[in-house]
């Protein structure tokens, strides 16, 4: 746990230095929240016509029927474009799910508030939010670029002497 905390601190400090050194990175905020807000403001951009054209261009004209079916699954059967109310509801749900994590981050991670947060998020809450974000991300990546992403592999943390995090389990703990 100490090593994890030290690695996290180092990453935090190095990313902070990169952001402070690059003005362009500080100005741009390309967050998932912002993407959903832009879709709410311009729902016609995610149209059935654009989606089907994109799929047919990427694959073949034989995939047109499948593209229509997939758009209906992702958005709504028969819809011409995404409904901004649906996106607004997804965003509101996401904000509700992350409320406790955001409060904890603001009061304990970003700033140390003496009062502290009401409750600390538990690991299962964080896992739930990550799973939900993964589903939403896949949906919008499909709608925007028709890209199917496999779950990214977890990178093995590099420890001293090229040991992996599993090495502790190779040693007997009690003799």
ZICORZI-V609687 format. One record per residue. N is the residue number from 0. D_LAST is the distance of its C-alpha to the last C-alpha in whole Angstrom. Layout:
BEGIN
n & d_last
N & D_LAST
N & D_LAST
END
This chain:
BEGIN
n & d_last
0 & 24
1 & 25
2 & 25
3 & 27
4 & 29
5 & 30
6 & 31
7 & 33
8 & 35
9 & 35
10 & 37
11 & 39
12 & 40
13 & 41
14 & 43
15 & 45
16 & 46
17 & 47
18 & 49
19 & 51
20 & 52
21 & 53
22 & 56
23 & 57
24 & 53
25 & 54
26 & 57
27 & 56
28 & 54
29 & 53
30 & 51
31 & 51
32 & 52
33 & 55
34 & 56
35 & 56
36 & 58
37 & 60
38 & 60
39 & 62
40 & 64
41 & 65
42 & 64
43 & 67
44 & 65
45 & 63
46 & 65
47 & 65
48 & 68
49 & 66
50 & 63
51 & 64
52 & 66
53 & 63
54 & 61
55 & 64
56 & 64
57 & 61
58 & 61
59 & 64
60 & 67
61 & 66
62 & 63
63 & 65
64 & 65
65 & 61
66 & 62
67 & 64
68 & 61
69 & 58
70 & 60
71 & 61
72 & 58
73 & 56
74 & 59
75 & 62
76 & 64
77 & 67
78 & 66
79 & 68
80 & 65
81 & 63
82 & 63
83 & 63
84 & 62
85 & 59
86 & 58
87 & 58
88 & 57
89 & 54
90 & 53
91 & 54
92 & 51
93 & 49
94 & 50
95 & 49
96 & 45
97 & 45
98 & 46
99 & 43
100 & 41
101 & 44
102 & 45
103 & 41
104 & 42
105 & 45
106 & 44
107 & 40
108 & 40
109 & 43
110 & 44
111 & 43
112 & 45
113 & 44
114 & 45
115 & 42
116 & 43
117 & 43
118 & 40
119 & 37
120 & 37
121 & 34
122 & 32
123 & 34
124 & 37
125 & 37
126 & 36
127 & 39
128 & 41
129 & 40
130 & 40
131 & 44
132 & 44
133 & 43
134 & 46
135 & 49
136 & 48
137 & 48
138 & 52
139 & 53
140 & 52
141 & 54
142 & 57
143 & 57
144 & 56
145 & 56
146 & 52
147 & 49
148 & 46
149 & 43
150 & 40
151 & 39
152 & 35
153 & 33
154 & 32
155 & 29
156 & 28
157 & 28
158 & 25
159 & 25
160 & 25
161 & 26
162 & 23
163 & 23
164 & 22
165 & 19
166 & 17
167 & 15
168 & 14
169 & 13
170 & 10
171 & 7
172 & 7
173 & 4
174 & 0
END
